[in-house]
């Protein structure tokens, strides 16, 4: 049967879109996912670092970064039902209310926080809070840990000592402060959007979920998206038409890539690659933003996650987890977070901490994406994260074949102010880590980076340790001008029957982890489509 809607990508947004559009039984929905079902071990919260570079990861890399010593930075992206929600650190963070109000101020009606709060609440089943800011009947279970590592409590007190107040709920009335994290974890198991929104409804007769379905291009006829072409082999394809709309939910890297190979983008880029321009939209792929971080680490006395890095110990904790016994793999490696401003002039927090009882420092050659290369000695680390970078990058094409990884050039630290604020965050992180509250857990100071270091020394440390927080956004920007790709209904400009609904539509990156916002975007676009009929 010809579907009414084709959803491309079963990630954090796409899974929600497919669930909601198929809920009343009236619409036929086809959900296409290039990956497969998540590996059963992905449900183990402490396993997530090992999912990078696995069959569940697209494993992209940036181009050399001119302002970070020419390094390439790894860009993990989920390749499975559930997308990045099946591979991430499971932090549930909405961002700051003023982030969304600013989207609306830029001409995107209906995207202010007050209008979006019902969509956040619709998905949520909070086990922690019952108030006007939280939902308690949604499919996605939001929890906190029953216990945290002893250094995590020291981190909370150290932040308070250094002017960051305690905030019980950063997803509530205010964001600023230090908090224990909220997670998409239930009974010590990851809850991806596949687990929450797709697996329970897989038997719906009007929903077809097709895995291993790599979309070659979106089919455009007479200024309207009419379907997709999907690879069925190396050189063979299949055309699938739809009655109503194609909803593109492939993420901030691959949504612009797929638009471009379908002829929607800047003709000066497309035509040299042999791609016929269907719609000249130069903004496709531009406005790339991401959160970046550098960190500081210490040796510790308390047993932490490094205890599970040696392979014999890892197997021991894996067996304990599988048997339902307490294990170091029961939870996300990130325990606490803090939101604060680099200066009083900032309207919203522009810096964030993540604290983990994992010793990561001392060796600039360590591979963060292979945990077995990290130290086996105990310790803890604070990540200093820049929330609102002013640097902008782009996604480009190497080929007209979407199976070839795109060009990813985020231009990290190209704006001088980004580096200045990240240095402020790193110095604050060192002050927190040097607090007396850590004295019972500090084996010996690592001095990494050196305390009382000059800005030049900290710049070198940042250049050598810089990573992203895996939150690329903005490449199919929502707005009304020539620097945008979709309107406030998430419809691609000047094309009928085609919407984009994922992190790529964000005009500006939000103040915090982006997964919750992607789920909200899925809720909102599905509601807009159903209201349209």
C-alpha positions as CSV (number, residue, x, y, z in Angstrom):
1,X,0.0,0.0,0.0
2,X,1.3,3.5,-0.9
3,X,2.2,5.3,2.3
4,X,0.7,8.7,3.2
5,X,3.9,9.8,5.0
6,X,7.5,8.7,4.5
7,X,9.8,9.4,7.5
8,X,13.5,9.3,6.8
9,X,15.5,8.4,9.9
10,X,14.3,6.6,13.0
11,X,16.4,8.7,15.5
12,X,15.3,10.9,18.4
13,X,12.9,13.0,16.2
14,X,11.9,10.4,13.6
15,X,10.8,7.8,16.0
16,X,8.4,10.2,17.7
17,X,7.1,11.4,14.3
18,X,6.4,7.9,13.2
19,X,4.7,7.1,16.5
20,X,2.4,10.1,16.5
21,X,1.4,10.1,12.8
22,X,0.4,6.4,13.0
23,X,-1.4,6.7,16.3
24,X,-5.0,7.2,15.1
25,X,-4.8,4.4,12.5
26,X,-5.9,6.7,9.7
27,X,-2.5,7.5,8.1
28,X,-0.2,4.9,6.5
29,X,3.4,5.6,7.6
30,X,6.6,4.2,6.3
31,X,9.7,4.7,8.5
32,X,13.1,4.3,6.8
33,X,16.2,3.7,8.8
34,X,19.7,3.0,7.3
35,X,20.8,1.2,10.4
36,X,19.3,-1.8,12.2
37,X,18.0,-2.7,15.6
38,X,20.2,-1.6,18.5
39,X,22.6,-4.2,19.7
40,X,21.3,-5.7,23.0
41,X,24.3,-4.5,24.9
42,X,23.5,-0.9,24.0
43,X,20.9,-1.1,26.7
44,X,23.7,-1.2,29.3
45,X,24.2,2.5,30.3
46,X,27.9,2.1,31.0
47,X,28.5,0.5,27.6
48,X,27.8,3.6,25.6
49,X,31.4,4.7,25.0
50,X,32.0,1.3,23.3
51,X,29.2,2.0,20.8
52,X,31.4,4.6,19.0
53,X,32.9,3.2,15.8
54,X,30.7,0.1,16.1
55,X,28.1,-0.9,13.5
56,X,25.7,1.4,15.4
57,X,27.8,4.5,14.6
58,X,28.3,6.5,11.4
59,X,31.8,7.4,12.8
60,X,32.3,10.7,11.0
61,X,35.4,12.9,11.2
62,X,35.7,16.6,10.7
63,X,38.1,18.2,8.3
64,X,41.3,19.6,9.8
65,X,40.6,22.4,12.2
66,X,42.7,25.4,11.4
67,X,42.2,26.9,14.9
68,X,42.8,23.7,16.8
69,X,46.3,22.7,15.5
70,X,45.0,21.1,12.4
71,X,43.5,18.2,14.3
72,X,40.5,16.3,13.0
73,X,37.8,15.7,15.6
74,X,35.7,12.5,15.7
75,X,31.9,13.0,15.2
76,X,29.9,9.9,16.4
77,X,26.4,9.7,15.1
78,X,23.9,6.9,15.9
79,X,23.2,4.4,13.1
80,X,20.3,2.3,14.5
81,X,16.6,2.5,15.4
82,X,16.7,5.3,18.0
83,X,19.6,7.1,16.4
84,X,21.8,8.9,18.8
85,X,19.4,8.2,21.7
86,X,20.6,4.6,21.3
87,X,24.3,5.6,21.7
88,X,24.4,8.8,23.8
89,X,25.2,9.4,27.5
90,X,21.4,9.5,28.3
91,X,21.3,13.0,29.8
92,X,17.9,14.5,29.7
93,X,18.4,18.3,29.3
94,X,15.9,20.7,27.7
95,X,18.0,23.8,27.5
96,X,17.1,27.3,28.7
97,X,13.6,28.7,28.2
98,X,15.1,31.9,26.7
99,X,16.8,29.8,23.9
100,X,13.4,29.0,22.5
101,X,12.0,32.5,23.1
102,X,14.9,33.8,20.9
103,X,13.9,31.4,18.1
104,X,10.4,32.9,18.2
105,X,11.8,36.4,18.3
106,X,13.6,35.6,15.0
107,X,10.3,35.2,13.3
108,X,9.5,31.5,14.1
109,X,6.0,31.8,15.5
110,X,5.0,29.1,17.9
111,X,8.6,28.2,18.9
112,X,8.7,30.2,22.2
113,X,9.2,28.1,25.3
114,X,5.6,28.6,26.6
115,X,4.3,27.1,23.4
116,X,6.8,24.3,23.4
117,X,6.5,23.2,27.0
118,X,3.4,21.0,26.3
119,X,5.4,19.1,23.7
120,X,8.2,18.4,26.1
121,X,5.7,17.2,28.7
122,X,3.8,15.0,26.2
123,X,6.7,12.7,25.8
124,X,7.9,12.7,29.4
125,X,7.2,10.3,32.3
126,X,9.2,11.9,35.1
127,X,9.9,9.7,38.1
128,X,11.5,12.7,39.9
129,X,9.2,15.7,39.6
130,X,5.5,16.3,39.6
131,X,4.8,19.9,38.8
132,X,3.8,22.3,36.0
133,X,7.2,21.8,34.2
134,X,7.0,18.1,33.9
135,X,4.9,15.3,32.3
136,X,4.2,12.1,34.1
137,X,2.3,10.1,31.5
138,X,4.6,10.1,28.5
139,X,6.4,7.1,27.0
140,X,9.9,8.3,27.9
141,X,10.9,7.6,31.5
142,X,13.1,10.2,33.1
143,X,14.9,9.2,36.3
144,X,17.8,10.1,38.6
145,X,20.3,7.6,40.1
146,X,19.5,6.2,43.5
147,X,23.2,6.7,44.5
148,X,26.1,8.7,43.2
149,X,29.8,8.3,43.6
150,X,31.2,10.1,46.7
151,X,33.2,12.6,44.5
152,X,30.0,13.6,42.8
153,X,28.7,15.0,46.2
154,X,32.0,16.8,46.6
155,X,31.6,18.3,43.2
156,X,28.2,19.7,44.1
157,X,29.6,21.3,47.3
158,X,32.7,22.6,45.4
159,X,30.5,24.3,42.8
160,X,28.5,26.0,45.6
161,X,31.7,27.2,47.2
162,X,32.6,28.8,43.9
163,X,29.4,30.6,43.3
164,X,27.3,28.1,41.4
165,X,24.1,27.5,43.5
166,X,22.4,24.2,44.0
167,X,19.5,23.7,41.7
168,X,17.4,20.6,42.2
169,X,15.8,20.8,38.7
170,X,17.6,22.4,35.7
171,X,14.6,21.5,33.6
172,X,12.3,23.4,35.9
173,X,11.6,27.1,36.6
174,X,15.3,28.0,36.2
175,X,18.3,26.4,34.7
176,X,21.3,28.0,36.3
177,X,23.1,26.1,39.1
178,X,24.6,22.7,39.8
179,X,22.4,19.6,39.8
180,X,22.4,15.8,39.7
181,X,21.6,14.8,36.1
182,X,18.3,13.5,34.9
183,X,18.5,10.5,32.6
184,X,16.6,8.5,29.9
185,X,17.3,5.3,32.0
186,X,14.7,2.9,33.5
187,X,15.7,0.1,35.8
188,X,19.4,0.4,34.9
189,X,18.6,0.1,31.2
190,X,18.8,2.8,28.5
191,X,15.5,4.1,27.1
192,X,16.2,5.1,23.6
193,X,13.4,6.6,21.4
194,X,13.3,3.1,19.8
195,X,12.5,1.6,23.2
196,X,10.0,4.3,24.2
197,X,8.2,5.1,20.9
198,X,8.8,2.4,18.3
199,X,9.2,-1.0,20.0
200,X,5.8,-0.9,21.8
201,X,3.9,0.0,18.6
202,X,5.8,-2.1,16.0
203,X,2.7,-4.2,15.4
204,X,0.6,-1.3,14.2
205,X,-0.9,-2.3,10.9
206,X,-0.6,1.2,9.5
207,X,3.1,1.6,10.4
208,X,5.9,-0.1,8.5
209,X,9.4,0.1,9.9
210,X,12.1,-0.7,7.3
211,X,15.7,-1.1,8.5
212,X,18.8,-1.2,6.3
213,X,17.0,1.3,4.1
214,X,19.6,3.8,2.9
215,X,17.9,6.7,1.0
216,X,19.6,7.7,-2.2
217,X,17.6,10.8,-2.8
218,X,14.2,12.5,-2.3
219,X,12.1,12.5,-5.4
220,X,10.9,16.0,-6.5
221,X,8.4,16.5,-9.3
222,X,6.8,19.9,-10.2
223,X,8.1,21.5,-7.0
224,X,6.8,18.8,-4.8
225,X,8.4,15.9,-2.9
226,X,6.6,12.8,-4.1
227,X,8.7,10.0,-2.5
228,X,12.2,8.7,-2.2
229,X,14.6,6.4,-4.0
230,X,16.2,3.8,-1.8
231,X,19.3,1.6,-2.4
232,X,18.5,-2.1,-2.6
233,X,22.0,-3.1,-3.6
234,X,25.3,-1.5,-4.6
235,X,23.9,-0.4,-8.0
236,X,20.2,-1.1,-7.7
237,X,17.5,1.2,-6.2
238,X,13.8,1.3,-5.6
239,X,11.4,4.2,-5.9
240,X,8.8,4.6,-3.2
241,X,6.0,7.2,-3.6
242,X,3.8,8.7,-1.0
243,X,0.4,10.4,-0.9
244,X,1.2,13.4,1.4
245,X,4.6,14.2,2.7
246,X,8.2,13.2,3.2
247,X,9.6,14.1,6.6
248,X,13.4,14.2,6.8
249,X,14.8,13.3,10.2
250,X,18.3,12.3,9.4
251,X,20.1,14.7,11.7
252,X,22.2,17.8,11.3
253,X,24.9,16.0,9.3
254,X,22.9,13.9,6.9
255,X,19.7,15.9,6.5
256,X,21.6,18.6,4.6
257,X,23.6,16.0,2.8
258,X,20.4,14.3,1.6
259,X,18.8,17.5,0.5
260,X,21.9,18.4,-1.5
261,X,22.2,15.1,-3.3
262,X,18.5,15.5,-4.1
263,X,19.2,18.8,-5.8
264,X,18.2,21.2,-3.0
265,X,21.1,23.5,-2.1
266,X,23.6,25.9,-3.6
267,X,23.8,25.3,-7.3
268,X,27.5,26.4,-7.3
269,X,28.2,23.4,-5.2
270,X,25.8,20.9,-6.8
271,X,26.4,21.3,-10.5
272,X,30.1,20.6,-10.5
273,X,29.2,17.2,-8.9
274,X,26.7,16.5,-11.7
275,X,23.6,17.2,-9.5
276,X,20.8,19.0,-11.2
277,X,19.6,21.9,-9.0
278,X,15.9,21.4,-8.2
279,X,15.8,24.3,-5.7
280,X,18.6,26.8,-5.2
281,X,18.8,27.1,-1.4
282,X,22.4,28.2,-0.5
283,X,21.6,28.0,3.3
284,X,21.4,24.1,3.1
285,X,24.4,22.8,5.1
286,X,25.4,26.2,6.6
287,X,25.1,27.5,10.1
288,X,26.7,24.3,11.7
289,X,27.1,24.7,15.4
290,X,28.1,22.3,18.2
291,X,29.0,22.3,21.9
292,X,32.8,21.9,22.4
293,X,34.7,21.1,25.6
294,X,38.1,20.7,27.2
295,X,38.6,19.3,30.7
296,X,40.7,18.8,33.8
297,X,41.3,15.5,35.7
298,X,42.6,14.3,39.0
299,X,43.8,11.1,40.6
300,X,41.3,9.8,43.1
301,X,41.1,7.3,46.0
302,X,37.4,6.3,45.6
303,X,36.7,3.4,43.3
304,X,35.4,4.8,40.1
305,X,34.8,3.9,36.5
306,X,38.5,3.3,35.8
307,X,38.1,0.2,37.9
308,X,36.1,-1.3,35.0
309,X,38.5,-0.4,32.2
310,X,40.8,-3.4,32.5
311,X,39.2,-6.1,30.4
312,X,39.0,-8.7,33.3
313,X,37.3,-6.1,35.5
314,X,35.0,-5.0,32.7
315,X,33.8,-8.5,32.1
316,X,33.2,-8.9,35.9
317,X,31.0,-5.8,35.9
318,X,29.3,-6.8,32.7
319,X,28.3,-10.1,34.3
320,X,27.2,-8.4,37.5
321,X,25.0,-6.1,35.5
322,X,23.4,-8.9,33.4
323,X,22.7,-10.8,36.5
324,X,20.9,-7.8,38.1
325,X,23.6,-7.1,40.7
326,X,25.1,-3.7,41.4
327,X,27.7,-2.8,38.7
328,X,29.7,0.2,37.6
329,X,27.9,-0.2,34.2
330,X,24.5,0.4,35.7
331,X,24.5,4.2,34.9
332,X,25.7,6.8,32.6
333,X,29.3,7.8,33.2
334,X,28.2,11.5,33.7
335,X,26.7,12.1,37.2
336,X,26.3,15.8,37.7
337,X,26.0,19.0,35.6
338,X,26.2,22.7,36.2
339,X,25.1,25.7,34.2
340,X,26.6,29.1,34.7
341,X,27.6,32.3,32.9
342,X,31.1,33.4,31.9
343,X,30.2,37.0,32.7
344,X,27.3,38.8,34.2
345,X,26.5,40.3,30.8
346,X,25.4,36.9,29.4
347,X,21.6,36.5,29.2
348,X,21.6,32.7,29.6
349,X,24.3,30.3,30.8
350,X,27.0,30.0,28.2
351,X,29.1,27.4,30.1
352,X,28.3,24.0,31.4
353,X,30.2,21.4,33.5
354,X,29.8,17.6,33.3
355,X,31.4,15.7,36.1
356,X,32.4,12.0,35.9
357,X,34.1,9.7,38.3
358,X,36.4,8.7,35.4
359,X,40.1,9.6,35.2
360,X,40.8,10.7,31.7
361,X,43.8,13.1,32.0
362,X,47.5,13.2,31.8
363,X,48.1,11.7,28.4
364,X,47.3,13.8,25.3
365,X,47.6,10.7,23.2
366,X,44.8,8.8,24.9
367,X,41.8,7.9,22.7
368,X,38.6,8.9,24.5
369,X,36.6,6.7,22.0
370,X,38.4,3.6,23.1
371,X,37.9,3.4,26.9
372,X,40.5,0.6,27.2
373,X,43.2,3.1,26.3
374,X,42.3,5.3,29.4
375,X,44.1,5.0,32.7
376,X,43.2,2.1,35.0
377,X,43.9,4.2,38.1
378,X,41.0,5.8,39.8
379,X,40.1,9.5,39.4
380,X,37.6,12.0,38.3
381,X,37.2,14.6,35.5
382,X,35.3,17.9,34.9
383,X,34.4,18.8,31.4
384,X,34.2,22.6,30.7
385,X,31.7,23.0,27.9
386,X,31.0,26.0,25.7
387,X,27.3,26.2,25.2
388,X,26.9,29.1,22.8
389,X,29.8,29.2,20.3
390,X,30.0,32.0,17.8
391,X,32.0,30.0,15.3
392,X,29.9,28.6,12.4
393,X,30.7,25.7,10.1
394,X,29.2,23.9,7.2
395,X,28.3,20.5,5.8
396,X,29.5,19.9,2.2
397,X,29.5,17.2,-0.4
398,X,32.4,15.1,-1.7
399,X,30.2,13.2,-4.1
400,X,26.6,12.9,-5.4
401,X,26.5,9.5,-3.7
402,X,25.1,9.9,-0.2
403,X,26.9,6.8,0.9
404,X,30.1,8.8,0.9
405,X,30.7,10.7,4.1
406,X,30.1,14.4,3.7
407,X,32.5,17.2,4.3
408,X,32.2,18.3,8.0
409,X,33.9,21.6,8.7
410,X,32.7,23.1,12.0
411,X,35.4,25.8,12.2
412,X,35.7,25.3,15.9
413,X,37.4,28.2,17.7
414,X,37.5,30.4,14.5
415,X,35.8,33.1,16.6
416,X,38.2,34.4,19.1
417,X,35.6,34.9,21.8
418,X,34.9,31.1,21.9
419,X,38.4,30.4,23.0
420,X,38.3,33.2,25.6
421,X,35.1,31.9,27.2
422,X,36.3,28.3,27.1
423,X,39.4,29.4,29.0
424,X,37.1,31.0,31.6
425,X,35.3,27.7,31.9
426,X,38.4,25.7,32.2
427,X,39.9,27.9,34.9
428,X,36.6,27.6,36.8
429,X,36.7,23.8,36.5
430,X,40.2,23.8,37.9
431,X,39.1,26.0,40.9
432,X,36.2,23.6,41.6
433,X,38.5,20.5,41.3
434,X,41.0,22.1,43.7
435,X,38.4,22.7,46.4
436,X,38.9,21.2,49.8
437,X,35.7,19.3,49.4
438,X,37.7,16.8,47.2
439,X,40.4,16.4,49.8
440,X,39.1,13.0,51.1
441,X,39.0,11.6,47.5
442,X,42.2,13.2,46.0
443,X,45.1,10.8,45.8
444,X,47.4,13.4,44.4
445,X,46.9,16.5,42.3
446,X,47.5,15.8,38.6
447,X,48.2,19.5,37.7
448,X,46.6,18.8,34.2
449,X,46.5,21.4,32.9
450,X,49.0,23.2,35.1
451,X,47.4,25.3,37.8
452,X,48.2,29.0,37.5
453,X,49.0,28.5,33.9
454,X,49.1,31.4,31.4
455,X,46.3,31.7,28.8
456,X,48.8,30.5,26.2
457,X,49.4,27.3,28.1
458,X,45.6,26.8,28.5
459,X,45.1,27.5,24.8
460,X,47.6,24.7,24.0
461,X,45.8,22.3,26.4
462,X,42.4,23.2,24.7
463,X,43.9,22.7,21.2
464,X,45.2,19.3,22.2
465,X,42.1,18.1,24.1
466,X,39.2,19.8,22.3
467,X,36.2,17.5,21.6
468,X,32.6,18.0,20.8
469,X,29.7,17.0,23.0
470,X,28.1,15.4,20.0
471,X,25.4,18.1,19.5
472,X,25.6,19.3,15.9
473,X,22.7,21.5,15.0
474,X,21.6,24.3,12.7
475,X,22.4,23.1,9.1
476,X,18.7,23.3,7.9
477,X,18.0,26.5,9.8
478,X,14.4,27.5,10.5
479,X,13.5,31.0,9.5
480,X,12.2,33.3,6.9
481,X,15.2,34.9,5.2
482,X,17.7,33.7,2.6
483,X,19.9,32.2,5.4
484,X,17.2,29.7,6.3
485,X,16.0,26.3,4.8
486,X,12.6,25.7,6.4
487,X,9.8,27.9,7.7
488,X,8.2,27.7,11.1
489,X,6.1,24.7,10.0
490,X,9.4,23.0,9.1
491,X,8.5,23.0,5.4
492,X,11.4,23.4,3.0
493,X,11.1,26.8,1.3
494,X,9.4,26.8,-2.0
495,X,8.8,23.0,-2.1
496,X,5.6,21.3,-1.2
497,X,5.4,17.9,0.6
498,X,8.8,18.1,2.3
499,X,9.7,18.9,5.9
500,X,12.8,18.6,8.0
501,X,12.4,17.8,11.6
502,X,15.6,17.2,13.7
503,X,18.4,19.2,15.3
504,X,19.3,20.7,11.9
505,X,16.3,23.1,12.1
506,X,17.6,24.9,15.2
507,X,18.4,28.5,14.3
508,X,20.8,28.7,17.3
509,X,22.1,25.9,19.5
510,X,20.4,25.5,22.9
511,X,21.9,25.8,26.4
512,X,22.6,22.2,27.0
513,X,22.4,18.6,25.7
514,X,20.1,18.4,22.6
515,X,18.4,15.0,22.8
516,X,15.3,16.2,24.7
517,X,14.9,19.1,22.2
518,X,15.0,16.7,19.3
519,X,12.2,14.6,20.8
520,X,10.2,17.8,21.3
521,X,10.8,18.8,17.6
522,X,9.4,15.4,16.6
523,X,6.3,16.0,18.8
524,X,5.7,19.4,17.4
525,X,6.1,18.6,13.7
526,X,3.8,15.6,14.1
527,X,1.2,17.8,15.7
528,X,1.4,20.4,12.9
529,X,1.0,17.7,10.3
530,X,-2.0,16.1,11.9
531,X,-3.6,19.5,12.4
532,X,-3.2,20.1,8.7
533,X,-4.9,16.8,7.9
